[in-house]
Amino acid sequence: MAALRRATTLVHALGGIDLRLLHAGKVMIAVGSGPGDRDGAVGRCGWRVAVADAYRQLESGAAVCFLHLDPGVDPVIELVPAPRCRAVGTDIYRLQIGTSLVDAFATTLGPGDCRAALDRALGVRAEPPAVRICSDELTDVTIVHAPVAAAPWASASSPLRDALAACVVDELVAEVARGHGAADRHEPSRSSSSDPKKGDTNP
């Protein structure tokens, strides 16, 4: 669920990424741009609400599965950047806004814990990047973003690389402490997510 929340929040916040959920090679849900009458097509805002609702159900102790799949079977989350967006390494996305470039990633850390991780990762730099955070209270996900120097569109380096690493470590520590295990950050996903349900009820 954590990976789905992060992906959903990125797609909603950045607008330059589409999200697809696949099972057995079949696209089951497509979130983002494209014709609204496609099979399985869902808008970004509605999908965000559905995922947030499933997350609240899960947190309250309800059994949540995806797309009427068997319990324990999760779909593959695929993030598909649009032409003005590209993946930079793992889990960081570069978005073109006018003539500016911004790198961003999502974390399940709250704003306070996220800021502590960023201070730890970037505070030792002589010239740390101008990093900002934005919290999505519906999905309980924090977006971390920073401007990128001019003309590095094709560069695989990001000013947020160390920040992401620090957040990933703190996420895993928090998940282990809560008893959820450390696998959710690394559940099957790729770059080029779900109609969660409670019992027989879709969100």
MDTraj code that builds the backbone (N, CA, C; nanometers):
import mdtraj as md
import numpy as np

residues = "MET ALA ALA LEU ARG ARG ALA THR THR LEU VAL HIS ALA LEU GLY GLY ILE ASP LEU ARG LEU LEU HIS ALA GLY LYS VAL MET ILE ALA VAL GLY SER GLY PRO GLY ASP ARG ASP GLY ALA VAL GLY ARG CYS GLY TRP ARG VAL ALA VAL ALA ASP ALA TYR ARG GLN LEU GLU SER GLY ALA ALA VAL CYS PHE LEU HIS LEU ASP PRO GLY VAL ASP PRO VAL ILE GLU LEU VAL PRO ALA PRO ARG CYS ARG ALA VAL GLY THR ASP ILE TYR ARG LEU GLN ILE GLY THR SER LEU VAL ASP ALA PHE ALA THR THR LEU GLY PRO GLY ASP CYS ARG ALA ALA LEU ASP ARG ALA LEU GLY VAL ARG ALA GLU PRO PRO ALA VAL ARG ILE CYS SER ASP GLU LEU THR ASP VAL THR ILE VAL HIS ALA PRO VAL ALA ALA ALA PRO TRP ALA SER ALA SER SER PRO LEU ARG ASP ALA LEU ALA ALA CYS VAL VAL ASP GLU LEU VAL ALA GLU VAL ALA ARG GLY HIS GLY ALA ALA ASP ARG HIS GLU PRO SER ARG SER SER SER SER ASP PRO LYS LYS GLY ASP THR ASN PRO".split()
xyz = np.array([
    [0.0825, -0.1206, 0.0000],
    [0.0000, 0.0000, 0.0000],
    [0.0864, 0.1262, 0.0000],
    [0.2012, 0.1219, 0.0681],
    [0.2864, 0.2407, 0.0727],
    [0.3354, 0.2788, -0.0666],
    [0.3763, 0.1788, -0.1447],
    [0.4236, 0.2081, -0.2811],
    [0.3115, 0.2661, -0.3667],
    [0.1908, 0.2147, -0.3484],
    [0.0765, 0.2654, -0.4236],
    [0.0432, 0.4081, -0.3819],
    [0.0513, 0.4377, -0.2532],
    [0.0262, 0.5741, -0.2055],
    [0.1291, 0.6711, -0.2621],
    [0.2558, 0.6313, -0.2620],
    [0.3598, 0.7193, -0.3166],
    [0.3368, 0.7454, -0.4646],
    [0.3114, 0.6378, -0.5404],
    [0.2913, 0.6530, -0.6841],
    [0.1684, 0.7387, -0.7139],
    [0.0609, 0.7143, -0.6426],
    [-0.0624, 0.7899, -0.6627],
    [-0.0423, 0.9379, -0.6350],
    [0.0283, 0.9690, -0.5275],
    [0.0505, 1.1086, -0.4897],
    [0.1400, 1.1785, -0.5911],
    [0.2416, 1.1096, -0.6400],
    [0.3273, 1.1678, -0.7440],
    [0.2477, 1.1986, -0.8699],
    [0.1665, 1.1031, -0.9139],
    [0.0873, 1.1218, -1.0351],
    [-0.0077, 1.2403, -1.0192],
    [-0.0681, 1.2527, -0.9021],
    [-0.1618, 1.3617, -0.8770],
    [-0.0902, 1.4960, -0.8669],
    [0.0237, 1.4981, -0.8002],
    [0.0932, 1.6246, -0.7731],
    [0.1686, 1.6764, -0.8948],
    [0.2340, 1.5887, -0.9682],
    [0.3194, 1.6335, -1.0784],
    [0.2431, 1.6510, -1.2084],
    [0.1470, 1.5657, -1.2340],
    [0.0703, 1.5776, -1.3571],
    [0.1447, 1.5355, -1.4817],
    [0.2734, 1.5099, -1.4726],
    [0.3524, 1.4698, -1.5892],
    [0.3791, 1.3213, -1.5934],
    [0.3071, 1.2448, -1.5105],
    [0.3273, 1.1010, -1.5025],
    [0.1912, 1.0321, -1.5076],
    [0.1817, 0.9258, -1.5834],
    [0.0641, 0.8394, -1.5810],
    [0.0957, 0.7160, -1.4964],
    [-0.0076, 0.6535, -1.4451],
    [0.0087, 0.5346, -1.3624],
    [-0.0746, 0.4226, -1.4219],
    [-0.0156, 0.3041, -1.4269],
    [-0.0890, 0.1871, -1.4744],
    [-0.0693, 0.0734, -1.3754],
    [-0.1739, -0.0036, -1.3538],
    [-0.1684, -0.1244, -1.2719],
    [-0.1851, -0.2440, -1.3636],
    [-0.0932, -0.3377, -1.3532],
    [-0.0946, -0.4533, -1.4408],
    [-0.0975, -0.5825, -1.3611],
    [-0.1626, -0.6830, -1.4178],
    [-0.1597, -0.8172, -1.3610],
    [-0.1582, -0.9166, -1.4764],
    [-0.0635, -1.0086, -1.4703],
    [-0.0481, -1.1090, -1.5760],
    [-0.0329, -1.0436, -1.7134],
    [0.0363, -0.9290, -1.7155],
    [0.0628, -0.8598, -1.8407],
    [-0.0512, -0.7757, -1.8931],
    [-0.1617, -0.7699, -1.8214],
    [-0.2785, -0.6948, -1.8659],
    [-0.2931, -0.5660, -1.7862],
    [-0.3186, -0.4535, -1.8563],
    [-0.3437, -0.3271, -1.7887],
    [-0.4840, -0.3316, -1.7293],
    [-0.4918, -0.3210, -1.5969],
    [-0.6204, -0.3297, -1.5284],
    [-0.6754, -0.1916, -1.4922],
    [-0.5859, -0.0977, -1.4646],
    [-0.6241, 0.0401, -1.4326],
    [-0.5238, 0.1327, -1.5001],
    [-0.5706, 0.2387, -1.5628],
    [-0.4844, 0.3419, -1.6208],
    [-0.5264, 0.4756, -1.5624],
    [-0.4330, 0.5440, -1.4990],
    [-0.4614, 0.6707, -1.4322],
    [-0.3787, 0.7802, -1.4981],
    [-0.4446, 0.8895, -1.5371],
    [-0.3702, 1.0022, -1.5921],
    [-0.4272, 1.0518, -1.7219],
    [-0.3396, 1.0769, -1.8185],
    [-0.3811, 1.1369, -1.9444],
    [-0.4390, 1.0322, -2.0368],
    [-0.4976, 1.0796, -2.1452],
    [-0.5533, 0.9884, -2.2444],
    [-0.7044, 0.9935, -2.2449],
    [-0.7674, 0.9237, -2.3362],
    [-0.9126, 0.9251, -2.3479],
    [-0.9792, 0.8773, -2.2206],
    [-1.0833, 0.9482, -2.1792],
    [-1.1506, 0.9120, -2.0563],
    [-1.2388, 0.7902, -2.0679],
    [-1.2651, 0.7416, -2.1911],
    [-1.3531, 0.6274, -2.2071],
    [-1.2768, 0.4976, -2.2302],
    [-1.1462, 0.4999, -2.2078],
    [-1.0696, 0.3767, -2.2188],
    [-1.1153, 0.2787, -2.1121],
    [-1.1027, 0.1481, -2.1392],
    [-1.1323, 0.0484, -2.0377],
    [-1.0366, 0.0670, -1.9212],
    [-1.0913, 0.0781, -1.8026],
    [-1.0088, 0.0926, -1.6829],
    [-0.9524, 0.2310, -1.6616],
    [-0.9908, 0.3297, -1.7434],
    [-0.9352, 0.4638, -1.7288],
    [-0.9961, 0.5336, -1.6077],
    [-0.9091, 0.5997, -1.5301],
    [-0.9508, 0.6680, -1.4077],
    [-0.8801, 0.8031, -1.4023],
    [-0.9491, 0.9063, -1.3545],
    [-0.8876, 1.0372, -1.3380],
    [-0.7956, 1.0413, -1.2165],
    [-0.6994, 1.1322, -1.2194],
    [-0.6020, 1.1422, -1.1107],
    [-0.6684, 1.1726, -0.9760],
    [-0.7605, 1.2666, -0.9746],
    [-0.8226, 1.3073, -0.8475],
    [-0.9073, 1.1960, -0.7881],
    [-0.9892, 1.1328, -0.8712],
    [-1.0724, 1.0247, -0.8222],
    [-0.9912, 0.9062, -0.7734],
    [-0.8815, 0.8782, -0.8446],
    [-0.7948, 0.7675, -0.8035],
    [-0.7292, 0.7978, -0.6688],
    [-0.6849, 0.9194, -0.6503],
    [-0.6242, 0.9589, -0.5226],
    [-0.7207, 0.9369, -0.4064],
    [-0.8466, 0.9736, -0.4248],
    [-0.9473, 0.9550, -0.3203],
    [-0.9689, 0.8064, -0.2925],
    [-0.9743, 0.7244, -0.3985],
    [-0.9959, 0.5810, -0.3820],
    [-0.8818, 0.5161, -0.3045],
    [-0.7581, 0.5531, -0.3386],
    [-0.6430, 0.4961, -0.2700],
    [-0.6388, 0.5416, -0.1238],
    [-0.6692, 0.6682, -0.1004],
    [-0.6713, 0.7188, 0.0367],
    [-0.7764, 0.6459, 0.1199],
    [-0.8927, 0.6183, 0.0601],
    [-0.9988, 0.5474, 0.1308],
    [-0.9546, 0.4053, 0.1656],
    [-0.8913, 0.3372, 0.0699],
    [-0.8418, 0.2021, 0.0953],
    [-0.7351, 0.2024, 0.2042],
    [-0.6505, 0.3043, 0.2031],
    [-0.5468, 0.3172, 0.3056],
    [-0.6084, 0.3329, 0.4441],
    [-0.7129, 0.4160, 0.4559],
    [-0.7792, 0.4335, 0.5855],
    [-0.8428, 0.3032, 0.6314],
    [-0.9014, 0.2290, 0.5374],
    [-0.9597, 0.0999, 0.5720],
    [-0.8530, 0.0047, 0.6252],
    [-0.7390, 0.0022, 0.5566],
    [-0.6297, -0.0849, 0.5988],
    [-0.5785, -0.0463, 0.7366],
    [-0.5647, 0.0836, 0.7603],
    [-0.5167, 0.1307, 0.8896],
    [-0.6147, 0.0984, 1.0022],
    [-0.7429, 0.0873, 0.9689],
    [-0.8432, 0.0552, 1.0708],
    [-0.8541, -0.0941, 1.0959],
    [-0.7750, -0.1736, 1.0228],
    [-0.7729, -0.3172, 1.0457],
    [-0.8509, -0.3982, 0.9445],
    [-0.9116, -0.3338, 0.8441],
    [-0.9871, -0.4063, 0.7427],
    [-0.8928, -0.4786, 0.6470],
    [-0.9417, -0.5869, 0.5899],
    [-0.8653, -0.6599, 0.4890],
    [-0.8855, -0.5913, 0.3539],
    [-0.7769, -0.5508, 0.2918],
    [-0.7848, -0.4795, 0.1647],
    [-0.7083, -0.5575, 0.0584],
    [-0.7733, -0.5830, -0.0542],
    [-0.7045, -0.6450, -0.1673],
    [-0.7279, -0.5574, -0.2896],
    [-0.6740, -0.5972, -0.4029],
    [-0.6729, -0.5117, -0.5197],
    [-0.7441, -0.5753, -0.6385],
    [-0.8318, -0.4974, -0.7013],
    [-0.8886, -0.5347, -0.8300],
    [-0.9499, -0.6739, -0.8302],
    [-1.0050, -0.7142, -0.7155],
    [-1.0686, -0.8451, -0.7011],
    [-0.9686, -0.9589, -0.7197],
    [-0.8398, -0.9292, -0.7012],
    [-0.7393, -1.0339, -0.7057],
    [-0.7414, -1.1109, -0.5742],
    [-0.6810, -1.2285, -0.5749],
    [-0.6769, -1.3089, -0.4537],
    [-0.5987, -1.2359, -0.3447],
    [-0.6330, -1.2580, -0.2174],
    [-0.5573, -1.1960, -0.1071],
    [-0.4088, -1.2257, -0.1200],
    [-0.3280, -1.1231, -0.0987],
    [-0.1830, -1.1371, -0.1080],
    [-0.1277, -1.1195, -0.2479],
    [-0.2152, -1.1056, -0.3477],
    [-0.1706, -1.0844, -0.4860],
    [-0.1846, -0.9363, -0.5187],
    [-0.0744, -0.8701, -0.5418],
    [-0.0752, -0.7274, -0.5733],
    [-0.0422, -0.7057, -0.7207],
    [-0.1044, -0.6074, -0.7822],
    [-0.0700, -0.5751, -0.9213],
    [0.0649, -0.5057, -0.9289],
    [0.1211, -0.5057, -1.0472],
    [0.2456, -0.4336, -1.0718],
    [0.2123, -0.2861, -1.0931],
    [0.2874, -0.1987, -1.0276],
    [0.2695, -0.0544, -1.0417],
    [0.3672, -0.0040, -1.1473],
    [0.3153, 0.0583, -1.2495],
    [0.4005, 0.1119, -1.3563],
    [0.3764, 0.2618, -1.3683],
    [0.4826, 0.3395, -1.3522],
    [0.4765, 0.4840, -1.3715],
    [0.5302, 0.5165, -1.5107],
    [0.4518, 0.5919, -1.5873],
    [0.4862, 0.6212, -1.7267],
    [0.5020, 0.7719, -1.7428],
    [0.6249, 0.8225, -1.7449],
    [0.6442, 0.9675, -1.7607],
    [0.5963, 1.0173, -1.8961],
    [0.5342, 1.1357, -1.8948],
    [0.4948, 1.2031, -2.0177],
    [0.6189, 1.2669, -2.0811],
    [0.6068, 1.3236, -2.2039],
    [0.7242, 1.3813, -2.2699],
    [0.7975, 1.4869, -2.1880],
    [0.7257, 1.5621, -2.1037],
    [0.7933, 1.6663, -2.0266],
    [0.8392, 1.6180, -1.8893],
    [0.8418, 1.4862, -1.8711],
    [0.8854, 1.4296, -1.7441],
    [0.9683, 1.3052, -1.7721],
    [1.0687, 1.2788, -1.6891],
    [1.1497, 1.1585, -1.7075],
    [1.1983, 1.1082, -1.5726],
    [1.2217, 0.9785, -1.5656],
    [1.2779, 0.9193, -1.4447],
    [1.4263, 0.9506, -1.4383],
    [1.4724, 0.9850, -1.3190],
    [1.6147, 1.0122, -1.2956],
    [1.6624, 0.9110, -1.1912],
    [1.7227, 0.8035, -1.2381],
    [1.7584, 0.6975, -1.1453],
    [1.6326, 0.6244, -1.1001],
    [1.6279, 0.5907, -0.9724],
    [1.5160, 0.5167, -0.9154],
    [1.4332, 0.6070, -0.8253],
    [1.3041, 0.6190, -0.8554],
    [1.2065, 0.6875, -0.7695],
    [1.2145, 0.8396, -0.7718],
    [1.3019, 0.8980, -0.8515],
    [1.3080, 1.0436, -0.8668],
    [1.2644, 1.0785, -1.0087],
    [1.1805, 1.1825, -1.0201],
    [1.1291, 1.2214, -1.1509],
    [1.1610, 1.3682, -1.1772],
    [1.2018, 1.3945, -1.3016],
    [1.2382, 1.5304, -1.3442],
    [1.1264, 1.5857, -1.4322],
    [1.0738, 1.6990, -1.3913],
    [0.9599, 1.7593, -1.4600],
    [1.0000, 1.8935, -1.5188],
    [0.9620, 1.9177, -1.6428],
    [0.9857, 2.0466, -1.7066],
    [0.8637, 2.1349, -1.6874],
    [0.8837, 2.2503, -1.6246],
    [0.7770, 2.3477, -1.6015],
    [0.8202, 2.4779, -1.6671],
    [0.7655, 2.5065, -1.7836],
    [0.8118, 2.6218, -1.8592],
    [0.9557, 2.6003, -1.9010],
    [1.0429, 2.6906, -1.8591],
    [1.1856, 2.6760, -1.8900],
    [1.2639, 2.6204, -1.7731],
    [1.1953, 2.5841, -1.6654],
    [1.2611, 2.5340, -1.5443],
    [1.2477, 2.3830, -1.5337],
    [1.3414, 2.3232, -1.4614],
    [1.3383, 2.1801, -1.4339],
    [1.3303, 2.1586, -1.2835],
    [1.2483, 2.0638, -1.2432],
    [1.2307, 2.0316, -1.1020],
    [1.2405, 1.8806, -1.0850],
    [1.3183, 1.8367, -0.9861],
    [1.3233, 1.6955, -0.9486],
    [1.2335, 1.6739, -0.8279],
    [1.1679, 1.5577, -0.8231],
    [1.0760, 1.5309, -0.7125],
    [1.0701, 1.3819, -0.6831],
    [1.0403, 1.3510, -0.5573],
    [1.0103, 1.2128, -0.5198],
    [0.9083, 1.2152, -0.4067],
    [0.8514, 1.0992, -0.3773],
    [0.7490, 1.0878, -0.2737],
    [0.7988, 0.9979, -0.1616],
    [0.7569, 1.0302, -0.0393],
    [0.7927, 0.9489, 0.0771],
    [0.6731, 0.9395, 0.1705],
    [0.6635, 0.8288, 0.2411],
    [0.5560, 0.8135, 0.3385],
    [0.5919, 0.8734, 0.4736],
    [0.7088, 0.9332, 0.4854],
    [0.7435, 1.0047, 0.6076],
    [0.6552, 1.1289, 0.6210],
    [0.6157, 1.1609, 0.7435],
    [0.5439, 1.2854, 0.7669],
    [0.6358, 1.4041, 0.7473],
    [0.5800, 1.5243, 0.7397],
    [0.6627, 1.6432, 0.7129],
    [0.7777, 1.6612, 0.8115],
    [0.7522, 1.6399, 0.9410],
    [0.8576, 1.6581, 1.0404],
    [0.9693, 1.5566, 1.0247],
    [0.9327, 1.4290, 1.0104],
    [1.0338, 1.3241, 0.9937],
    [1.1065, 1.3403, 0.8607],
    [1.0336, 1.3845, 0.7591],
    [1.0958, 1.4072, 0.6288],
    [1.1998, 1.5179, 0.6379],
    [1.1643, 1.6280, 0.7029],
    [1.2576, 1.7392, 0.7166],
    [1.3813, 1.6973, 0.7952],
    [1.3638, 1.6135, 0.8985],
    [1.4778, 1.5648, 0.9758],
    [1.5707, 1.4812, 0.8888],
    [1.5124, 1.3958, 0.8031],
    [1.5936, 1.3144, 0.7127],
    [1.6682, 1.4022, 0.6125],
    [1.6002, 1.5058, 0.5608],
    [1.6646, 1.5958, 0.4655],
    [1.7788, 1.6728, 0.5305],
    [1.7559, 1.7204, 0.6525],
    [1.8618, 1.7940, 0.7229],
    [1.9828, 1.7046, 0.7451],
    [1.9567, 1.5779, 0.7773],
    [2.0671, 1.4845, 0.8002],
    [2.1429, 1.4565, 0.6711],
    [2.0705, 1.4455, 0.5602],
    [2.1328, 1.4101, 0.4330],
    [2.2005, 1.5281, 0.3649],
    [2.1409, 1.6464, 0.3765],
    [2.1877, 1.7609, 0.2989],
    [2.2591, 1.8670, 0.3812],
    [2.2467, 1.8575, 0.5123],
    [2.3036, 1.9619, 0.5980],
    [2.4537, 1.9706, 0.5935],
    [2.5185, 1.8601, 0.5522],
    [2.6648, 1.8596, 0.5484],
    [2.7188, 1.9216, 0.4203],
    [2.6322, 1.9499, 0.3254],
    [2.6797, 2.0064, 0.1988],
    [2.7115, 2.1547, 0.2154],
    [2.8155, 2.1972, 0.1456],
    [2.8508, 2.3393, 0.1496],
    [2.7412, 2.4235, 0.0853],
    [2.6795, 2.3700, -0.0219],
    [2.5721, 2.4404, -0.0901],
    [2.4559, 2.3432, -0.1123],
    [2.3769, 2.3180, -0.0096],
    [2.2660, 2.2240, -0.0246],
    [2.1611, 2.2778, -0.1219],
    [2.0935, 2.1898, -0.1946],
    [1.9907, 2.2361, -0.2885],
    [1.8735, 2.2989, -0.2146],
    [1.7992, 2.3844, -0.2841],
    [1.6827, 2.4508, -0.2247],
    [1.5647, 2.3538, -0.2267],
    [1.5601, 2.2670, -0.1254],
    [1.4598, 2.1612, -0.1207],
    [1.3347, 2.2104, -0.0492],
    [1.2192, 2.1760, -0.1061],
    [1.0917, 2.2071, -0.0424],
    [1.0106, 2.0795, -0.0267],
    [0.9198, 2.0801, 0.0688],
    [0.8334, 1.9643, 0.0888],
    [0.6874, 2.0090, 0.0861],
    [0.6019, 1.9179, 0.0438],
    [0.4586, 1.9442, 0.0373],
    [0.3863, 1.8185, 0.0836],
    [0.3041, 1.8307, 0.1846],
    [0.2368, 1.7144, 0.2425],
    [0.0968, 1.6979, 0.1849],
    [0.0641, 1.5757, 0.1455],
    [-0.0705, 1.5414, 0.1019],
    [-0.1399, 1.4721, 0.2192],
    [-0.2286, 1.5422, 0.2856],
    [-0.2918, 1.4889, 0.4061],
    [-0.3889, 1.3756, 0.3744],
    [-0.4367, 1.3680, 0.2517],
    [-0.5311, 1.2627, 0.2163],
    [-0.4617, 1.1272, 0.2057],
    [-0.3445, 1.1245, 0.1433],
    [-0.2718, 0.9987, 0.1254],
    [-0.1628, 0.9773, 0.2294],
    [-0.1385, 1.0774, 0.3138],
    [-0.0294, 1.0721, 0.4124],
    [0.1057, 1.0504, 0.3441],
    [0.1266, 1.1221, 0.2368],
    [0.2518, 1.1145, 0.1621],
    [0.3091, 1.2553, 0.1497],
    [0.4410, 1.2655, 0.1569],
    [0.5093, 1.3938, 0.1428],
    [0.5860, 1.3964, 0.0108],
    [0.5661, 1.5021, -0.0660],
    [0.6418, 1.5227, -0.1899],
    [0.7617, 1.6112, -0.1590],
    [0.8791, 1.5675, -0.2010],
    [1.0030, 1.6448, -0.1850],
    [1.0459, 1.6907, -0.3242],
    [1.0705, 1.8202, -0.3407],
    [1.1091, 1.8684, -0.4732],
    [1.2157, 1.9768, -0.4631],
    [1.2923, 1.9897, -0.5693],
    [1.4016, 2.0883, -0.5727],
    [1.4286, 2.1288, -0.7165],
    [1.4640, 2.2558, -0.7381],
    [1.5009, 2.2990, -0.8738],
    [1.6331, 2.2365, -0.9155],
    [1.6480, 2.2224, -1.0459],
    [1.7686, 2.1627, -1.1026],
    [1.8408, 2.2678, -1.1831],
    [1.9732, 2.2631, -1.1821],
    [2.0527, 2.3596, -1.2581],
    [2.0187, 2.3508, -1.4061],
    [2.0532, 2.4551, -1.4796],
    [2.0144, 2.4658, -1.6206],
    [2.0728, 2.3522, -1.7055],
    [1.9914, 2.3088, -1.8022],
    [2.0316, 2.2158, -1.9088],
    [2.0848, 2.0811, -1.8638],
    [2.0293, 2.0164, -1.7575],
    [2.0753, 1.8820, -1.7242],
    [1.9691, 1.7768, -1.7559],
    [1.8824, 1.8052, -1.8544],
    [1.7663, 1.7191, -1.8784],
    [1.8051, 1.5717, -1.8881],
    [1.9110, 1.5408, -1.9607],
    [1.9488, 1.4014, -1.9820],
    [2.0376, 1.3456, -1.8719],
    [2.0772, 1.4298, -1.7772],
    [2.1669, 1.3831, -1.6717],
    [2.0968, 1.2839, -1.5806],
    [2.1693, 1.1806, -1.5396],
    [2.1147, 1.0814, -1.4468],
    [2.1384, 1.1214, -1.3020],
    [2.2054, 1.2336, -1.2805],
    [2.2338, 1.2805, -1.1452],
    [2.1235, 1.3740, -1.0977],
    [2.0888, 1.3650, -0.9700],
    [1.9853, 1.4510, -0.9140],
    [2.0328, 1.5111, -0.7827],
    [1.9978, 1.6374, -0.7560],
    [2.0321, 1.6978, -0.6271],
    [1.9579, 1.6322, -0.5109],
    [1.8591, 1.5486, -0.5422],
    [1.7804, 1.4834, -0.4376],
    [1.8236, 1.3398, -0.4094],
    [1.9318, 1.2959, -0.4719],
    [1.9732, 1.1564, -0.4556],
    [1.9981, 1.1215, -0.3089],
    [2.0760, 1.2029, -0.2394],
    [2.1059, 1.1750, -0.0979],
    [1.9818, 1.1904, -0.0106],
    [1.8964, 1.2851, -0.0462],
    [1.7731, 1.3055, 0.0297],
    [1.6822, 1.1838, 0.0196],
    [1.6687, 1.1288, -0.1016],
    [1.5865, 1.0092, -0.1198],
    [1.6427, 0.8930, -0.0390],
    [1.7733, 0.8750, -0.0437],
    [1.8345, 0.7645, 0.0306],
    [1.8054, 0.7752, 0.1799],
    [1.8152, 0.8956, 0.2340],
    [1.7886, 0.9150, 0.3769],
    [1.6426, 0.8860, 0.4099],
    [1.5525, 0.9278, 0.3227],
    [1.4094, 0.9035, 0.3460],
    [1.3761, 0.7552, 0.3362],
    [1.4378, 0.6859, 0.2418],
    [1.4131, 0.5421, 0.2273],
    [1.4544, 0.4681, 0.3544],
    [1.5706, 0.5017, 0.4080],
    [1.6171, 0.4376, 0.5312],
    [1.5185, 0.4612, 0.6449],
    [1.4764, 0.5853, 0.6610],
    [1.3840, 0.6165, 0.7701],
    [1.2462, 0.5527, 0.7483],
    [1.2022, 0.5426, 0.6228],
    [1.0774, 0.4727, 0.5922],
    [1.0842, 0.3272, 0.6364],
    [1.1926, 0.2606, 0.5999],
    [1.2067, 0.1193, 0.6328],
    [1.2128, 0.0976, 0.7835],
    [1.2843, 0.1847, 0.8527],
    [1.2911, 0.1751, 0.9988],
    [1.1520, 0.1910, 1.0599],
    [1.0754, 0.2880, 1.0078],
    [0.9400, 0.3116, 1.0590],
    [0.8484, 0.1942, 1.0299],
    [0.8599, 0.1356, 0.9090],
    [0.7751, 0.0216, 0.8745],
    [0.8057, -0.0989, 0.9611],
    [0.9339, -0.1248, 0.9860],
    [0.9724, -0.2369, 1.0718],
    [0.9208, -0.2141, 1.2136],
    [0.9318, -0.0906, 1.2619],
    [0.8844, -0.0590, 1.3965],
    [0.7342, -0.0806, 1.4100],
    [0.6611, -0.0561, 1.3001],
    [0.5156, -0.0742, 1.3018],
    [0.4761, -0.2178, 1.2734],
    [0.5741, -0.3020, 1.2402],
    [0.5453, -0.4422, 1.2150],
    [0.4990, -0.4724, 1.0753],
    [0.5156, -0.3775, 0.9813],
    [0.4718, -0.3995, 0.8440],
    [0.5812, -0.4615, 0.7582],
    [0.7022, -0.4724, 0.8110],
    [0.8110, -0.5265, 0.7308],
    [0.8682, -0.4206, 0.6395],
    [0.9756, -0.4564, 0.5672],
    [1.0478, -0.3593, 0.4852],
    [1.0270, -0.3797, 0.3362],
    [0.9331, -0.4662, 0.2967],
    [0.9231, -0.5010, 0.1552],
    [0.8462, -0.3992, 0.0723],
    [0.7640, -0.3175, 0.1351],
    [0.6715, -0.2359, 0.0563],
    [0.7408, -0.1323, -0.0297],
    [0.8544, -0.0803, 0.0102],
    [0.9282, 0.0157, -0.0728],
    [0.9750, -0.0532, -0.1997],
    [0.9919, -0.1846, -0.1936],
    [1.0492, -0.2549, -0.3076],
    [0.9503, -0.3532, -0.3704],
    [0.8210, -0.3361, -0.3475],
    [0.7251, -0.4234, -0.4124],
    [0.7307, -0.3997, -0.5628],
    [0.6884, -0.4982, -0.6448],
    [0.7078, -0.4885, -0.7900],
    [0.6558, -0.3578, -0.8486],
    [0.7446, -0.2854, -0.9149],
    [0.7059, -0.1616, -0.9823],
    [0.8091, -0.1308, -1.0881],
    [0.7735, -0.0433, -1.1795],
    [0.8721, -0.0058, -1.2798],
    [0.8298, 0.1258, -1.3434],
    [0.9224, 0.1923, -1.4100],
    [0.8916, 0.3163, -1.4812],
    [0.8963, 0.2882, -1.6307],
    [0.8353, 0.3380, -1.7378],
    [0.8492, 0.3336, -1.8900],
    [0.9015, 0.4496, -1.9646],
    [-0.0949, 0.0164, -0.8940],
    [-0.0797, 0.0761, -0.8651],
    [-0.2075, 0.0259, -0.8611],
    [-0.4619, 0.0911, -0.8193],
    [-0.5258, -0.0348, -0.8012],
    [-0.6644, 0.0023, -0.7681],
    [-0.7504, -0.0742, -0.7965],
    [-0.8839, -0.0458, -0.7469],
    [-0.8970, -0.1228, -0.6181],
    [-0.8474, -0.0665, -0.5058],
    [-0.8499, -0.1423, -0.3826],
    [-0.9950, -0.1654, -0.3425],
    [-1.0180, -0.2779, -0.2748],
    [-1.1528, -0.3023, -0.2287],
    [-1.1519, -0.3611, -0.0893],
    [-1.2591, -0.3409, -0.0187],
    [-1.2768, -0.3981, 0.1123],
    [-1.3868, -0.5030, 0.0998],
    [-1.3487, -0.6305, 0.1153],
    [-1.4468, -0.7354, 0.0952],
    [-1.4958, -0.7304, -0.0484],
    [-1.6290, -0.7136, -0.0659],
    [-1.6856, -0.7059, -0.1987],
    [-1.7210, -0.5635, -0.2382],
    [-1.6691, -0.4660, -0.1629],
    [-1.7052, -0.3266, -0.1866],
    [-1.5868, -0.2510, -0.2440],
    [-1.6054, -0.1863, -0.3590],
    [-1.5001, -0.1064, -0.4187],
    [-1.5056, 0.0347, -0.3646],
    [-1.3908, 0.1050, -0.3468],
    [-1.3917, 0.2423, -0.2989],
    [-1.4497, 0.3375, -0.4027],
])
top = md.Topology()
chain = top.add_chain()
for i, resn in enumerate(residues, 1):
    res = top.add_residue(resn, chain, resSeq=i)
    for name in ("N", "CA", "C"):
        top.add_atom(name, md.element.get_by_symbol(name[0]), res)
traj = md.Trajectory(xyz[None], top)
